[in-house]
Amino acid sequence: MHPDVHAETRPDEPAYIMSATKEVVTWAQLRDRSRQGAQLLRRPESEGGYGLDVGDGFAVLLDNHPRFIELLWVSQRSGLYLTPMSWHLTASEAEYIVRDSGAKVLFVCAAFESLAGELAQRLGDSVKLVSVDTAFGDFVAYEPLRDAMPAQPRDDETFGDDMLYTSGTTGRPKGIRRPLTGNAITDFPPHYARWARAIGYSDQSIHYAAGPLYHASPLHNTMIGMTYGGTVIVSQRFDPEDALQVLQDYQVTHSNWVPTHFVRLLRLPEKVRRRYDLSALQLALHGAAPCPVWVKEQMIEWWGNAIVEYYGGSEGLGGLVITAEAWLNHRGSVGKPSNAHILDEETKEELPAGEIGLIYFEPIIKMSYHNDPRKTAGIMSPQGWATLGDMGYLDADGYLYLADRRADLIITGGVNVYPREVEDRLLAHPKVVDAAVFGVPSDDWGETVHAVVQLTEPPVSPAAMREELDAFCKQELSKVKCPRSYAFAERLPRQENGKLYKHVLRDAYFKTLSGS
């Protein structure tokens, strides 16, 4: 189906609702506004439009703004690529993505006026600048331009797509580009349709996206849920108790999370957690980052079989789902793939069950890294399989377990240490809110394990806290895996989408060493 179908059958019912302001956008309004937005972007400049052609793109620098979902459906009905950007970027980083993506129009919101102003100076007149709020600086207001356009479908309506950029944890981020199908807008991509059926969306679904819409999973699940006719509840910022209030007030059936959301929910006092009625919740889908076993266990105890984990990447690789029941029988697994292979990093030969190697998938859909054929080729194996760069193993039953990112592997005294295992242990400590583990140089060992820890409260005695954490780790981990050094941070550089930028912590560590 498609929002246009719902606009015909249920025109006045809500397509999405902004939880903070209670703004409601109906299916009919979404249909008309997205048609007008498509007219604005695709019409020739001589007719008051921006003159984009099928296959062109535009970028958005927005929080979870009411116009974000509208612009998503503008791209889907106009054959255009939409590139969403994180609001945590610097102007230089945002400029790189706008230019690399080839975006011809940039949409921003007033919440990021300072960043947008600096970005506008860098871009000059190479990109059309539009504000989804009132006009400011070089940015013209979107809504008056949109409203001047007819709410009629274009004759050449065709399905567009998003072009997301990798997180950029190492090197420059790269755009993930899938070829456009050329299909009519009602021909939903089959890989999305399979996903929607697997997690049970319907026209009765109420979907809540806890994370930012610029991230792949909230964006895609929002779009899929709406395609099946479900209403989306949009929050601008995540607050754990507010999230519980939303689940209760709107009788949310489907939701989307990352493990850091779960940790913050579990840190709420028990009496607060039990205050809310979550009986309508059918699905609490989580992914984007590894989930510690203890977190998953406690969430299943609280939310039951609604807890479902997915594993995959924006590249379209993976796509695994594991239910709570299956996970309890295979704790720590991310699912049972039919298209995964564990290969030796050097020989690219397949490894037997239980041995850790690089995880490769038989690609379901064709993709490439925009403007980087070398990187595209670099993720492929001789067998034609592709990797996200994660390491893991398959058990005897064919279930997949993640070890860590290849780039994060620590080799200390010739022993491989996977940071995730150490981080999971640290996160089990009641005083730890977040943890990051990485290798630092050592003359004797090559590398040693270093941990940066965010605590519930600043330590009264850092030395005593280090001793406490060290003793806690040694209860479960061998000595070689336990951190040799610790640092404490007020907050770790983790985005709302769950991604942890370890390179920021590494840079800070080496800067401290150099005394600069």
Secondary structure by P-SEA (a helix, b strand, c coil): ccaaaaaaacccccccccccccccccaaaaaaaaaaaaaaacccccccccccccccbbbbbcccccaaaaaaaaaaaccbbbbbbbccccaaaaaaaaaaacccbbbbcccaaaaaaaaaaaacccbbbbbcccccccccccaaaaaacccccccbbbbbbbbccccccccbbbbbcccccccccccccaaaaaaaaaacccccbbbbbcccccccaaaaaaaaaaaabbbbbbbccccaaaaaaaaaaaccccccccaaaaaaaaacccccccccccccccccccccccccaaaaaaaaaaccccbbbbbbcccccccccccaaaaaacccccccccbbbbbccccccccccccccbbbccccbbbbccccaaaaaaacccccbbbccccccccccbbbbbccccccccccccccccaaaaaaaaaaccccccbbbbbbbbccccbbbbbbbbcccccccaaaaaaaaaaaaaccccccccccccccccccccccccccaaaaaaaaaaaaaacc
